[in-house]
Amino acid sequence: MGWRKTMTDLASLAVAMTTSQTRTEASLAFLRQNADFQRQSVLALVETAAAAPQAPEGMGKIVDQYA
């Protein structure tokens, strides 16, 4: 009877380890996807800022006190 309990314990441990591995892999996949999304967002923001029209020469150098 003792070997049956041991086999059950081993099977339970194997299932728990497989479940843990699956959760870890899913978490890593989520982290990679999130990092890629953030990287793409930053690149899009930088591209948009670089494509914005520049102010005319001299604009913004003097503060208008009446504005």
N, C-alpha and C positions, 0 to 999 in steps of 0.2 A: 504494500500500500504506500510506502514511503516514496517509491520511485515515481508513482503516479502524481503525487503532489509536486515532486521535483520537476517532472515534465510539464505540468500545468504552470508552475512558476516560471520555467524557462520560456514557455510559449507566451505567457503574459508579458514577460520581459522583452521578448522579441517584438511583439506587437507594439508595446510602449516605445521601444527604440525606433521602430519604423515610423510610428506616428510623430515622434519628436523630430526625426529627420525630415519628414514631409513638411512639418510646420516651419522648420528652420529654412528649408529651401524656398518655401513660399514667402517667408519674411525677407529673405535675401532678394528674391525676384521683385518684390514690392519696393524694396529700398533702391535697387538698380533702376527700376522704372521711374521712381520719384526723382532720383538724381538726374536721370536723362531729361525728364520734363523740366526740372529747374534749370538745367544747362541750356535747353532750347529756349526757355523763357528769357533768360539773361541775354543770349545771343540775339533774339528777336528785339529786345529792348535796346541793345547796343546798336544794332543795324538801323533801327528807327531813329535813334538819336543822331547817328552819323548822317542819315539821309535828310534830316530836317534842314530847311533853308537857313543859311547864316544871316546874321543881322548885317545891315549895311555898314560900311566902314565909318567909324566914329560914333555910331549909335550906342548909347548906354555909357558913355564916358563922363557925361555931365549930369548931375542930379537936378531935375526940375523941381524947384521948391513949391510950385503952384499945382503940381499934378496931384 
